[in-house]
């Protein structure tokens, strides 16, 4: 199983929403300081199992 991790900042500025993606926590926290408005820092972890195959939809 493969683990993919990223950090996301969702920023709400007036009537606009922006999403920023980062590979490391350090990058995200540095950017977090400079982004204006209401913001949320989230760690996103996804697990992929390449041996599982889709057989029907």
Buried (B, 14 or more C-beta within 10 A) or exposed (E): EEEEEBBBBBBEEEEEEEEBEBEEEEEBEEBBEEBEEEBEBEEEEEEEEEEEEEEEE
